[in-house]
Amino acid sequence: MRIISRNSSISLIALLSFAATPIFASLLAPSAAAQAATANSGTISGTVTDPSGAAVQGASVVLTNSNSGYTRTVTTGPDGAYQFANIPFNPYRVVIVMPGFSTSDNVLRIHTSVPIVLKTALTVASAGEQVTVEAGGELLDNDPTAHTDIEREVFTKLPIESVSSGLSSLITLAAPGVSADSNGLIHGLGDHAENAFYEDGQPMTDQQSKVFSNQLPISAIQSLEIIAGAPPAEYGEKTSLVATISTRSGQGLTKPRGNITASYGAFGSSTGSADLSFGGARYGNFTAVDLLQSGRFLDPAEFSVFHDKGNQENVFDRVDFQPTKQDSFHLNGNYTRSWFQTPNSYDNLNLTDQFGTPIANTDQRSKIGTLNIAPSLTHIINDQSIVTGILWVRRDHYNYYPSKNPFSDLGPIQQETISQDRDLTNSGARIDYNYVKGVNNIKIGGTYQQTLLNEKFNLGIVSPTLNSPCVDVTGAPVSGATSPFQCIAFGELPNPAFNPLLGCYDLTRPTPGAADGCATGAAAQSFRFQGHTDVKLLSFYGQDAITKGNFNISFGLRGDLYNGLAISKQVEPRAGIAYHVKPTSTILRVSYARSMETPFNENLILSSTGCNSPVISALVPCVPAAFNPGFRNEFHAGFEQAAGKHLVITADYLWKYTHDGYDFSVLGATPITFPIEWHNSKISGFDLRANVPDYHGLTAFVVMSSVAARFFPPQIGGLGATQTGGSPFRIDHDEKFNETTHIQYQYKKQGPFMSFNWRYDSGEVAGGVPFATTTTTPVDLTGLTSDEQQQAGLYCGNVKATLGHPLTTCAPGLYHSSLVSIPAPGTENDDHNPPRIAPRNLFDLSIGQDNLFPKLMHSDDHRFSATLTVINLANKYALYNFLSTFSGTHYVTPRALTAEIGYHF
């Protein structure tokens, strides 16, 4: 079966030429003499003079944001000049210190890529004047949109559970409102995969978990801004959680800097990483290479680990070049390859075919290759305006391989052998014009994206009873016969539900025959699906942030034209206001956003058109649909409060109302998922972050949230999880409460350190758990295999379900679980009281030394380090999810120790 969409096409080359015209035309305009940064970072340059106006050489200029942990120090040159580039948007302090002169201390706010130019005239210090630098007014950010800023100085020592999905793990730990799921999946503020990543201005709105794509490695990241509030107009598509990423740069370094690390730990996991930064005033290069192999690459369906090997190789490079004082060229290049096994359960071991003959264990595997190239050009028009253009191509190529013996893929929830070869290529162009003058910070821009989707899918039936030609006298399907015409001879009856078309793809029937509608004498073969489509998105936006006194007012308008399997257009207003109550160090904020929520691209074609295939529709429940983009109205209200100089609390309450809400369903026991569309969803809750900036080596933060995610039937599109009516239900993103507490202490600058995490999750909604409908009716457990029963930790009185001794029924008063919170008999309600994963507390710890041999090395420029990290310190036995329609069954990581050594220069 081959499906090709017939969407109209917009010429990407023509659009890129149009988008680039203002950039090159602006080269003729007057400009300021300062370096520009990327689209989501700023630049500060300045000169320092003495009272006579002469240049001051050798002055230390310190740029800090104590709340995010950002700190940089440069020294003025012979002309008294200095420069900071690649600065994340935030408020900062600029402190200039020079012996014999009074200290200059200023607070400024960077929320634009337009360079800031400072001129500082130092005064002569009075006798006995002391120099002190303490945390000050930069703790609060008077911004209408709630966000969290994370700097490299903070997260490099953070114990992170998943090396292959380090970015997701970092966001889960450090940003509020994020519910943790398996395999690097994160639920941002009640949504699944409605997250966007902007890497140096390049939008990435496709899924980034390790079963869909390969993430940018943490070694390449300089800073993160996590936007949890109503997104400004420049952000679209997936806006539940927006992460803007600034990568590391080598520009401005006068000598090469680098790090070489290696680690080995539990499950045979080993890593190797090397990075190098070098450059000068006008150029720079940063390169990072990361290698990983592990015996526990994915989160398996068993707490024990087997058939879970994987490896990953990554190369990242960033080039910066400044040919003139007004122009900057920037290039990101990244390639990552991952290969991994699909973890087995005990149900996948010691298998036999339909004749009872032993066969090999299930051996399914995946391979993902991710390539990304993104050049950009920035031109400073004058002191108030700047224009940035970026082009990109990103390609994810995903292969899923079945077992060599197709019958090895048979399992309790999988009755087909499946293979897949799909690729997603996203190319696009974006241009931004930024103008800052007086109280206004105006940004106008447009984006064009074209996503090419190719999907190839093979499927063969390996269960002899799935489409059995015959049934016994009770009506139960039986194996043995290969045609309904053989039933009488076998002493059986023809199966009235037998589908002759499916029989052509039933590998348990070697020669279906012409009588079944297949080619005469032809062997059964796999069903093949092939589809291609282009998804195009054209977006324009304009926004202004007005700062007047204690007020910061933002408003914007975005327009999206989506042309995929459906065509949709929306006008999306955005607005927010923040007020700084200076006497109490309080910021009050409210914001609103209307947004278009575009369908997921992963397996979009098969999920939207599979119902047109009589084979697929017979095997997988489906609802035909063109997948129209949804639209969302969201409201936020919150505050930010500083308590002295060493505590900042940020809190936000949110309401999100979405028509045409999206999620995923999973295919059997595979990591292959399909987008599905529901009529609407309502999401509400709160998130909070309390941060303790560095205080004599001690830093800490607490993030917490509670998010209710209610989805409303009917399902209006997609494969799997069909529900045509009924009451609203809590989807598996719903979690009553979660929190992370992080405490870190380091003795002096490079002394020993300790970093500790405590993560509590009250438990997401669980699927597939039997429950007692009344206080008297026994619970029927025959629908679960013995393995599934022990995975859920089921008990009946004092009898525990085990692999060799499954439970069949249990009295309601005796039925319970150690891993799942099951509602009391007769109280289960999909909306108000669904089954949930049991609460869990996970503890992680890192201890280490940044400079092992200070006397031997004689310099901080060359040092050795060592770190010991323990994930799940208490070896908590717990689940992420159980038989979820949307993600399956997965356990949290058992206790894992990892030792790392490093050389830094």
Steps between C-alpha positions, in 0.01 A plus 500: 500500500645836400358838600630833374342826611408756234562818696589813312868589532676824583849535357746487788776647283284796403402564859858477625607747235224737608586455868868565442446822301462730805818357652721583207322826425566611857876466447488845341352659812702674773585277794643488847842356577405199710480127457155346461389170650245236396126560481441398862801660667645846550829686500656762727803702399650802662800717582646600835676833549650696789381848607715659227344285229809281449444127441536274803678173416481191720173578677293194595145505365267247667158416353269303732148379555503337839151351459591295190863443604646688202842658552762620253816705545705682234786751515511830314756530220746781419213711364294440814252287305328178605226278360257227610322297233248214495321630813160343584213745538477604865578784740872530587747690712810648343773561757827668396792477741840672464748562784516871586152570363152475647299195395236550231186295564200510266190288438370462146245280323578306183186397314607570144775396263567869427849556648531712811790747502621638834743781572633509855715775652658386829561737786807499724445295815504668837750391761415168663213423261412129501380305197198276569281324244174346625181368343270787420219627283545252216324224695155594365395512136204729435368289212130419434595144400609257770826324415792313655863567411765231538869566444777256431659579836188354663423186298851359444497354852131401501449120527315411180325166456519460120820576312339432162211737583691740719315807376161355597634385837643845568170672420307250715720569801556874473179641348162501677188351345667197342381146564759228440428215261711214370764512225558873528138594435385803694150630563532878504215660695251220438575438131686219331775611259350849456852631558715717274877539502660810346870432444675833439177620339423185299155356586474127570143398572519131414548247778844485659477191722737214427237277336425770239816702447840578649530795735760770505764384752542693823869546422398745222265710715603827663163605644128424497193715539185296570184698425202365692281811479290618208747502208580825316389528138836386362433143622252267331393142423588323825480757779414316821867518596758696300873448554733755344854365482824692465785277389864540598732720295875537463497864391699733719727233645865593472619148583340161430279355772378145521375206703559127467292267716433127521265303722400143582207383704212263563352289219833516319437863413799698381541847353774700339479872436736762366446865414726779378443876485736738326488827312577869508328836500332441163466123475443193710435129483351258748504125439361222718514123448297268726494120504270277702427132537274344759340173596190699606443745217119515528274470804382137483177329598686308773701625796761243399703596197540278193496554124542875551835583343554819306762747389512858382760713320474876470704776334410868545681801357431873522686754287489875565652756264482878507623638165413859598400675818141500379466146366518160665477157343404198705480131404376204701566145379396185683478129421385231741450129446337269751440126489308312767307185577133501595501369858338162550262395772486151647211435262749536212727220628494123449259530208347221290325513164142385430621140491678521836847509350745720696610814315741785574413775744358826367776713346361835380733796441502863391743739336466878481720741309459875556670764287464874558663793316406860578687807368395848610601859429455802726539860393495807725319777319559767763505547876129419524437226246629165386391237247565126523439231240538126550467201267491138608461140394432228759444134415399211723523153345340225709526125436318237701611141444297192599644172625673286238246229572165681457326264746735622773304827498183335629409623847198552727424843351672465164369262236687635200860528390571858399775696329519868420719738301401866527672833469408854590684788331425849625646795310420863547593863522439762765565872499466734800522878518556644847463870582562648843444864587372671810240285673443274200659167411346404166554174319356410160567178315389215283571131465445252220538128565458199275500152647536203266359178642567152362358194671552134408333238715494117474268281704443124515268302730684251722217395732316188373186602693482868396320417175444130539302330220335268754341509845408225743150426622524782757589754233860537612758532220726200452821448308594227259290551190630736233166545319131502601451210261713281728293560816263204458792263445655625825175450689450876529263766368569781251565831672227748394734790593783372280635774274634350173696817423690477829567136418724613215732659757476226764850354524366204697327386179780437246275474189161669547386409146276654238184397682590750770536785255878470473718408206486127423773316683657826620669500837365732767693823514515821699258780430683808374404862553682792344410866525645842432382850574630854538396708797546872454465778756525872435507726805522874561511683829548839657542585867594788724614509862443839660689581818361803680587559862409188696287362218602265222225452246530261208263440214535323169322343208591181319356349184551136395407340168525121523485284188535130580244223467259779590517874441448744786577860582478687826553848639647477848511799737740495796509744794648533846570750775742500792528748785800534730405584858843626600440558875421129545724364219196346331406458136137434411422365154210384282509385138285355224575315178301361213695237308474247219592148609629311197474120468798282584700409190619160625299230315250767399424346160429147622290625792290733286452275195528151649124473535480506121686168492278195562802318645602764752143588600433130566803468729517834683201703622497831316303814431553655155599868511712758322649622830402863508723718716346578834461840659566592859417781740722516806513730798772545761518694825790500741765682694873515566624580848848571631563441868818694568797425278498123526154371411273545197158335467313487170146361478248478218145372466380393157182417309518347152199424282573314177270396216640203306747380762775259401666200656657167398409133503762225505507199265525179699827463691694709250622860539296590188226749580227678308348845552135499605261792526236563767206739489641735763701520820509713813824534694547698818744511789787683658879497487750651742875542520700617801865577436787565740787669309858416585578580863857413594490190281144393590228503233155345504168501321158342537255455212148366542176479307151355489336469158159353417472378139141417402422381147151483354370236257433425229827411340479675165805358326787254502593137553447328833334601830160544335236650728189631326307628799476510874622728774824699515804313623837580656774427252837361612652852507287575804692504827370640826841612626870474428805677634876507471729626774861560403777590745859558399802603697857559386788586725673799347517546125646163399476306821299184568130522418179317582185515286177338619155457339173392659224437245145421615222398259149432625442280194356547153175339389548127430331293232401135477465432875194289596295648782203398710173638364311420821581399857376146438594401143840323479763663284570302180878493438505252212541786253859550619787259452698389803779734390265798473360419845844501660591816308206672669593354840155344551402324824199308618514503877847368579539326165719682252472448127818345363619380162420139586184561701263760354182606673165420339247677722513694823242624750475884485601542863821300450610646169785751497834588339845610616570699182162635390243699699173319425171673594295346779229257386220678317672842502696494173424793272700583187467872572503540876658181636699303240769242580842661538860395529591484868689798645877476487799676654825486305834624633811575293845603618823624346824562684822610343808716483560755223875525557660180625865609494518878546862498619612271220330696222599844636220664300124494461559489125588130527318278746362152556155424642313198635129446566292215643128510418230276645157500334211362708712491812242302701443253211129584494290235325244704305320551170477792261183354345311174460328374183435857399318527167731790428839362608487143634676374816835627628697490825719770647875447499632264770791628707778596260854607598721683251860613546639774279846646457590807300783719378431869450720761337 
